Amino acid sequence: MKQTIRVNTGADLGRAIAELRSARSMSQAQLAELVGLSSNYISKIETGRTSSILEHELRVLRRLGATITIEVPSARS
């Protein structure tokens, strides 16, 4: 069963990233190595401490009527 996360804020996007990472049984350090970032930065992303640019982009999309959703597969998928 898939979980659907509606993304309205950077925190929502961070939560989706954390869910996807968890569904793949990856640690933050493993994800950081995979994408070439520090594990500290991955932590900041997952806890919603994102740049204001992302927040502005998400607000623009919402105001234009867009809905952003991310489907997170279950751990069994």
C-alpha positions in Angstrom: 0.0 0.0 0.0 1.4 3.4 -1.0 1.3 6.4 1.2 0.6 9.7 -0.5 2.1 12.9 0.9 0.8 16.3 -0.2 3.6 18.8 -0.5 2.7 22.3 0.6 5.9 23.3 2.4 9.5 22.4 2.6 8.8 20.4 5.7 6.3 18.3 3.8 8.9 17.6 1.1 11.5 16.7 3.8 9.0 14.3 5.4 8.5 12.6 2.0 12.2 12.3 1.6 12.5 10.7 5.1 9.7 8.3 4.3 11.3 7.2 1.0 14.7 6.8 2.6 13.1 4.7 5.4 11.1 2.6 3.0 14.4 1.7 1.4 16.0 0.9 4.8 18.6 3.5 4.3 20.3 5.6 6.9 20.8 9.3 6.5 24.5 8.7 6.0 23.9 6.2 3.2 21.6 8.6 1.4 24.1 11.4 1.9 26.8 9.3 0.3 24.5 8.3 -2.5 23.6 11.9 -3.4 26.9 13.5 -2.5 25.8 15.6 0.4 26.6 15.5 4.1 24.4 13.5 6.5 24.0 16.8 8.5 22.4 18.4 5.4 20.2 15.4 4.8 19.0 15.8 8.4 18.2 19.5 7.7 16.2 18.6 4.6 14.2 15.9 6.4 13.3 18.2 9.3 12.1 20.9 7.0 15.0 23.4 7.5 15.0 24.3 3.8 15.9 27.3 1.9 13.4 30.1 1.5 13.7 29.7 -2.3 12.0 26.3 -2.1 9.2 27.8 0.1 8.7 30.6 -2.5 8.5 28.1 -5.3 6.0 26.0 -3.5 3.9 29.0 -2.7 3.9 30.1 -6.4 2.8 26.6 -7.4 0.0 26.6 -4.8 -1.2 30.0 -6.0 -1.2 28.8 -9.5 -3.5 26.0 -8.5 -1.0 23.2 -8.6 -1.1 20.2 -6.2 2.1 18.4 -5.5 1.9 14.9 -4.2 4.5 12.2 -3.7 3.7 8.5 -3.5 5.8 6.6 -1.0 5.8 2.8 -1.5 5.4 0.7 1.5 8.4 -1.1 2.9 7.2 -4.3 1.3 7.0 -2.8 -2.3 
